[in-house]
């Protein structure tokens, strides 16, 4: 992945404020990132929406999703509650990202037979480890139709993963979730910088999964730039960039930890002002 220096115009900030880092896309056919779909296959997925079992809705929706999958993101599959009743350890990585054509995910989902509990927190941890989240960016997409039932704290787990991971993000889809059950699932997304979506029908599940996968693809598709912020430089125009802002030393090298980050076509961030230099 080739990095190229650029001069970026940003008149609102001092020239010595920061360096900007982001990453240049490789071939459109080569995966640029890895994600794991974590699917609830607990017994409650036999519940119905408009006369159709939730697991059936999930199977059909996921088949449509992977049928139009963007190859920039390599997707894997983890499930829980699909083998044994009452077992909080019933978590399985069914497919590592890139281990098979993405369409194989639909085949594996079709083979799930919901049975057990909802160890969603440990399932997300299992997925994160499979993605090597402490060494590289990782995205988990969790689809759950209920609360954690194995005495774990989703918020605390998500917070720890965010602190120990490299750009670790969890997006959560609450599938047929009661309003009172939403908070802990939403927290798992918030603590990792992800998004939360409610879905109470097949159409809404399709919309929610499309939204989170679009976000995940955008995050890995951003061109990466490395440059020193200067006054009067020509703007770099592109659809989406990952902007990371660091304090800069006089030679342009990083002089401290990252102070702000966003993914957008333009840099729109509030960052701490640069320390004033002595006039002596």
Secondary structure, 3 states (H helix, E strand, C coil): CCCCECCCECCCCCCCCEEEECCCCCCCCCCCEEEEEEEECCHHHHCEECCEEHHHHHHHHHHHHHHCCCCCEEEEEEEECCCCCCCCCCEEEEECCCCCCCCHHHHHHHCCCCCCCCCHHHHHHHHHHHCCCCCCEEEEEEEECCCCCCCCCHHHHHHHHHHHCEEEEEEEEEECCCHHHHHHHHHHHHHCCCCEEEECCHHHHHHHHHHHHHHHHHHHHCECCEEECECCCCCCCCCCEEEEEEEECCCCCEEEEEEEEEEECCCCCCCCCCCCCCCC
